Amino acid sequence: MPRILVVDDDPMVGATIEVLLQRQGFDVTLADGGETGLAALEAQTFEVMLVDIFMPHMRGFESIRIFHERAPATPLIAMSGYAFASSASPSPDFLRMALELGATRCLRKPFTPETLLTTIRECLAGENAQPKDKKEAP
């Protein structure tokens, strides 16, 4: 049973992902923030990590960088639902930046259960040589 670490500060998002993955036969460890996630990572190994980009205490991309440094061989799926209030201002591509910091794949919230499961299965199958953003960027 593959072990998956889910790190998200939103309890509803974390619980939803946890239930979905457990129903698919995954062993899920849920962490409510970067520090808790890093403690879990030090306590056991995981086949895949799902890490929210924006969480309190670990600002911005610090969590992605640190998780990747601690477990460089473990595929890391970065998640973000961040959006700017004004569409007139140019928005940086946060998911692309996460790939540059070591994420294997990126998911833009909200994503479908099918998209999440496909992305996890690709990572488990070792299809992580070429990082991809699930909302294909040019």
N, C-alpha and C positions, 0 to 999 in steps of 0.2 A: 504494500500500500504506500504510494508516494506521499512524502511529507511536504506540506506547503506552509510557508510562513506568510501570513497576511498582516500587513502593518498599515492601519488606517485609524485616524483619530475620530472619525465619525462612527459612533456605535451602530447606527442603522446599516451603514454600508458594510462595515466589518461583519456584522451578524448575518446579513443577507448573503455575502460571499461565503462565509463559513458554512451555512446551511446548504447552499447550492453544491459546494465542493464535497461536503460530507456525504450528501446523497449520491454523489458520483463515485464514492469509495475512497476519497482522499483523506489522509490524516492531516487535520488542519490545526495549526497553532495560531491563535489570534492575538495580536498585540495592538494596544490602543495608542501607541506612539513610538517614536524612534528609539528612545532609551529602552523601553520594554522589548521592542523588536530585537535590538542588539543583544540584550540579556538572553533572549530565547535563542539567538543565533550562536551565542557562546556555549549554551547548554546542550545543543544538539545540532545535527546536520539536517539540511532540507534539500529536496530535489528542485524546488522552485521557490522564489520569493516574489510576493506581490507587495509593492511599496508605494504608498501615496507620496506624491512629490511635496505637497504643502501641508505641513503639520506644525503645531506649536513646538517650541523649544529647539527643534532642528529645522532651521529656516531653509526654505528653498530647496536647493539641490544637495545640501550637505548630507542628508540622509542617503540619497542615492549613491553618492561618492563613497561614504563610509561603509554602507552595506556591500558595495562592490569590492572595496578593498579588503573587507573581512572575509568574504567568500567569493573570490574572483571566478571560480569554476561553476558556481551556482547561477543558473539563469535568473535574471532579475527583470520583472515586468513592472515598469513604472506606470502609475495611474495618476491622472489629473482631471479635475473638473473645473479648473480655474478658467475664468473668462473675464475679460475686461467689461466694465459697465458701458463704456463708450466704444462703439464700433468705428468711430472716426479716428481714434488713436491707433497707431500701428502696434500690433501685439507681437511680442516675441514668441517664438515657437518653443514653448517649454518642453514639449515632448521630444523634440529634436535635440534640445540641450541635454536632456536626460540620457539619450542614446550616446552622446559624446562623453558623458561621465561614467558610462559602463552598463547602462540598461541594455538588456537583450531585445526587449520588445516594449512597446508603449501602448497604453489604452487610454482613450479619452472618455471620461465619464459624461453621461451615462453610457454604459455599454450593455449589450445583450448577454444573457447567460451563454448563448452559443458562441459569441465572440470570445468571451472569457475562456470557455472550455477549449476552444480551438487553439487559442494562444498558449494555454498551459500544455496542451498535448504536443504542440510543435516544439516547445521548450524541452519537454520530457523525451521527445524523439531525437533530440540533438540537432534540430533544425535552427540552430542559433548562430551559425557562422555568419549570416548576413542579417544584421539588425533591421527590424522593420517597425514602422509606425502603422498601427492598424487603420488609421485614417490616412491612407497613403499620401505622403507629402511629395511635392514635385522634386 
